[in-house]
């Protein structure tokens, strides 16, 4: 994924869920079968992206 897509996922997330180790996970729709998940840590004035991956919709829900 390119940086613009990741930034869009963080800014316009359809949902943000808690993730492992105090991290958070933002999710946006890529197409009818896939979503993009961005795992991140939010600090006072910075967001650190841990990982980004496409997933099948509903796979980890």
N, C-alpha and C positions, 0 to 999 in steps of 0.2 A: 504494500500500500504506500502511496505517496504521502508526503507530509500534509498536504492540503486536505486530504481525505481524513486523516487522523485528527487534524485540528477541527474539521467539521463535526466529526463524531463527538468530540469533547464539548464543543459549543452547542450542538443541537441534538444531544442524545435523546433518544426516545425513552430511555430508561437508564437509571444508574442504580446498581446493586452493590451490596457489600461483597468483598472478595477475600480470599485467604490473607491472613497476616495484617489485617487492618487496611488493606488496599480497597480500591473501589473499581467497578467495572462499568464503563459506558457502552451502550449498544445502539447501533443504527442499522436500518435495513439496506442491504446492497441490492437484492432482487427478491423475487417471490420465494426463493428457497434458502437464501443465505443472509446472514447478518454479519456485521463487523463488530468485534469486541475489542475494546481498548482498556487494558488494566493499567491503573495509575495510582500514584500517591499524591495527594494534595497537601502542600505545605502552606505556610503563611502567604507567600506571594509568588509561588511557583508550582507548576504541576509537572511531576516527573512521570513519564510514560515508562511502564515496566515492560509491557509486551502488547502486540497488536496481532489479531488473528481473525480470519473469516471462519464462520462456523455455520453448520446447518441450523436452520430455525428450530428451536425446541430441543436441540441435542442435550444441553446441560441444564435444562429447566426442571 
